[in-house]
Amino acid sequence: MTMRKYILLYTGLLLSVSGCSLLELDESTGLDREEAYSYFSNVKGLATYVYSQLPGDLGVLDGALRESATDNSVYIWSDNSVHDFYNNAWSPNNAVDNMWSKCYGAIRSVNSFLENYSQEKLERFRWNDTYEEDIAKATMYREELRVLRAFYLFELAKRYGDIPLLTRTYALDEINGVEKTSFNEVIKYICDECSDAAKTLPVSHQDFWAETGRVTKGTALALKSRALLYAASLLHNPAQDADKWKAAADAAYAIIKENWYSLPKTNVDPLYDKNGGNDVLKSPQLIFERRNGESFDFEANNLPISYEKGKTGNVPTQNLVDAFQMTNGKDFDWEQITPGQNPYEGRDPRFYKTVLCNGDTWMNSTIQSYEGGKDGAGTTGATTTGYYLKKYMNETVSLAPSNEKKKPHHFIIFRYAEILLNYAEAMDAWKDADYTDNDHPLSARAALNQVRAAADMPAITTSGDAFTESVRRERRVELAFEDHRFWDIRRWKIGDKTKAIYCIKITMENGLPVYKKELLETRNWDDKMYLYPIPQTEYYKNPNLGQNTGW
């Protein structure tokens, strides 16, 4: 068979798979099943396709980040669907961020792979020089895909709560009648799959045929850590069962104790390098990422309107800025600010990696976000909060038509700082800030302060509720714009406390900037929004799905 025919058949297969929704799945792929799994190139392609469905929240909602549906950010253009999360337009018929079909399509691909791949189908190639390598990779793909299936199940469960737990392929006449499985049972399945796959997966694919960018042992355990943290949180654990918090602490410590990852200083971590691109892959805290090709779309969507092709897009709020403490560990006091004083001097070093503010230099131009400035109020398309986004932005790209320069923009899914913060939160909720034992020699306080030390911030010394709030603040600033705040608000059930969105008003008086914190907007909140509505189109196909409370 010619290579051209392989490509055509494989392309047909992907088109068929990607076109399936949960309630339209069938076994027809346009490619004979025996042939699909009888060539290693096809097997690899089928496995890699599942990776292609991984989320990359670098503008997943037509340029908007989910962060802009939280008190961390605003998307300035009113016609974007991200506003529907909080303007009473969200409904089963307007299923914003609808991941139902995409995730179940990926899950179906995994189920089909696990049911149809076998080494025997590749046996005729045993005399090839690469046969042993090919078989080793294909065998490992099975474990990788089990973890990815667990990941997609988690993506669904964190949105919808109880969901159908599909672990095999279904015929069309039965898929429309599947029942939902409880959130806790889904989480248990996810954790069992991750634990089992982790036994086989390598710590690093550098030592396994250099197949970098794929699921590792750390990926599996990081997913388990996140899943158990969500399961222990108030949204899914209203009785605050301490055993669930212990399980979450155990899962996080299972990674910490191995010393596979480390947390470098913020100012030298490649994760924050302004050159971005593939440099971020060198960070010793990186666990798993969605790899993307070269582009400058993220810069175009978020650069100030005064920049070449800049559209402003997602802009940090004053709420987020205020979460960044001063380097002495204290909050900035807006009541004590004086004319001409720079309120951004002496902030947590992570602030300068996350936010662009008035007077900052970026791409050889100075940000002017004061009223009348080229990037400020009064200019059409300028920021509405007084700030611009810096995190993930690559200063070395060029959007000039005569000199375009693009860079890869990889989306971080799991990193070590999250694991330390998962552990701190779980240990604090299970026991307290300073508890240790033989199985948990690291206290919640020690884990939290490791993250702060990497940013050269002073240690947290408070206890009780104040310590809990410090953990939450640390997640907010450390993981800003990494698709955590949206879900943290929900699992902590603090949605009603995040409605007021603040901005900074900057005016020039006698040549000096004067800063005033103001209320920008008050968003709507309803407790039904802690879970997504089941898309109405899916309910019509299968009434057994029911609908989440309030929707």
C-alpha positions, 0 to 999 in steps of 0.5 A: 500500500502506498504512503499516499493511501495511508495518509488518505485513509488515516485522514478519513478516520480522523474526520469520522472520529472528530465528527462524532458526538456522544449520542451519534457514535457508531463503529463506522470510521471509513477505515477497515478496523483490521487495517487501521491497527495493522500498521504502526504509523496508523496506531501512532496516529490514532493515539496522537489524535487523542492528544490533539483534543487536549484543552489549551485555554489560550483563548478557547472562547473565540479569544477569551480565556475562562479567566475572564469569567472570573474576578481575575479578568475582563474580556473587553469586547461585549460580543464574546460568549464569555460574558454569557457566564455571568449575564443571565444568557447561559442556559441549556440552549446556550451551552457556553464552553460546551465540551460534551461532544469533544470530550466524549469523542476523545473518550470513544477514540480511546475505548476503540483503541483499547478494544482493537489494538493488539500486538498480534496485528503487527506481528508480520513486521517482527523482522523490521529493525524498528519492530521492538521499538514500535511495539514498546511504544504501542504498548505504552500508548495503551497506558497513556490513553487510559490516563487521557481518557481519565483526563477527559472524564475529569474535564466532564465531571468538573463541569457537569457533576454526574456524567455517563461513565463510558469505558467501552464503545457503544452502538448507536441504538444503545448510546441514547439510553446510557445512564449517568454515574455519580461524580464520586464514582467517576472520580474513583474510576479516574484515580484507579486508572491513574494509579494503575497506569502509573505503574507502567508509565515512565517518569520521563519519555526522554528515557523512553525513545525520546517521545517527549510531550506524552503522558508520564507517571507524573501526569497520571499522579498529578491528575489523581491529585487534582481529581481528589482535591476537587472531590474533597472540596465543599462543592462535592463534599458538603459534609467535609468528610476529613477522609477525602481531604486525607486522600487528596493530601496522600495523592499530592505527597505521592508526587512530592516525595519522589523528587521528580520535579523542583520549583526554581526561582521565579526570575530564572524559571523558563516557564516565565521566560519572555522568549516563551516558545519551546524554552518553557519546556525546560522548566524543572517544574513542568509535568504535562502540557498541551503543545501548540504550533507557532503563532502570534494569535495570543499576542494579537488577541491581548496586546494593547490596541495601540500595538500592531494588530493588538485587540486588547482582549483579556485584561487583568482586574484590580481584584487580581492586582490587589491579590499580589502583596508587597514584598514584605508580605503586606497588602497594598493600602489604597487609603494611604496612596499619595499623588505621584506614588507608584502603587506597583513598586515593591510588589510580589515578583510574580506580579511583574510576570503576569500584569502590564501596568501604566508605565511598563515597557513592552515590545519597545513601547511604553504602556500609557493606560491613563485617561487620554493615553494611547492605551487608556480610557477614552481610546476605543478598544483600550483596557477597561480595567487599567491593565493589560495581560503579560503572562504567556505573552511572548515579547519576541514575536513580531506582528508587523506584516513586513516582518512577521515572527511567530513562536510556539505557545504551549499551554501548561496543564500540570506543574509542580507548584500546583501539586505543592498548593494541592498538598497545602490545601488538603493538609490544612483542611484535613488537620491544620497548617502545621500537622505532620506524621510519618506518612506526611513529613511535610506540613501544609505551611512548609509546602505553601512557603516553598511556593512563596520562597520561589517567588522571594516572598516571606513565609506565611506565619498565620494559622486557622482561617487566615492560613486557609485564606493565604493558601487560596490567595497563593493559588490565585496569584501563582496560577493566574491565567492557567485555568484554575480560578474559574474552577476554584471559585466553584469548588470552594462555592464562593461565587457570590463573593466574586461579583464585584469587579474593580478597575483602576482609574488613572488621571494625569495631574501636573504631569504625575499619574493619580490612581483611584480604585473604582467599581467597574461592574457587578456581575450576576451570580446564581448558585446553579452556576456551580455546575454547567447545564447539560446541553439541551441537544444532548438531553433531547437525544437521551432524557436519561441524562436529566438536567442539573439543579436550577437549569 
